[in-house]
Amino acid sequence: MNLKNKPKRSIYQPIMGIPVIILLLIIAAFGIQFSLKKHYPERYQKELDIIIKESGQSYRNKETGLEYYILEDENKNKYIKIYGTNGKKQIVKIPETINGLPVTILGEMSFLYNEQVEEVILPDSITAITAFVFSDETKKLKKVTIPASVTDIDDLAFANAANLCKQLTIVTDKGSAAEAYAKKHKIKVEYLP
């Protein structure tokens, strides 16, 4: 083997692979986005609208431990979307307002990995529960009180929660969206007085 004719390796050769990796990551991200848009067009647009409206600025209420976004609707009315909890309370009662703004949405991953909560009580100000709010990781959860004001419950609100749904009771009004959701997903129902 003649070592004199061996091509020299450039010190820039390993670095040249970085733009290719970045390009592949961008293509993968657009592929996922395209897949979501194709298979779930309404949900994709709804989530995209929420992402656009959410400035990335989030807040935490020290009293309740709730993490939330302040959002604006199309009429410039501000409202709160809950997206997390600190996981230290066994009974979590979501307030109707935070800093004078109505709490209207229980958002993605609000209780997804909360292993301490046993009961969640939603106020009449809540109108929607998004996907992936609860999972089997919410191990101790036994009861969720959902008022009739909640008219939109994403089909994946209790995603990956087969075990949770066996021990869970949804407390709600007769004829509510929560009752229909519970029956569809074989979750025990109790009715509010």
KABELVEN-V155975 format. One record per run of one state. SS is the DSSP state (H for helix, E for strand, C for the rest). FROM is the first residue (numbers start at 1). TO is the last residue. If there is no record, write none. Layout:
# KABELVEN-V155975
ss: [SS,SS]
from: [FROM,FROM]
to: [TO,TO]
This chain:
# KABELVEN-V155975
ss: [C,H,C,H,C,H,C,E,C,E,C,E,C,E,C,E,C,E,C,E,C,E,C,E,C,E,C,H,C,E,C,H,C,E,C]
from: [1,3,6,13,40,41,54,58,61,66,73,78,86,91,94,97,99,101,107,119,122,128,130,143,146,152,154,162,168,169,173,177,185,188,192]
to: [2,5,12,39,40,53,57,60,65,72,77,85,90,93,96,98,100,106,118,121,127,129,142,145,151,153,161,167,168,172,176,184,187,191,193]
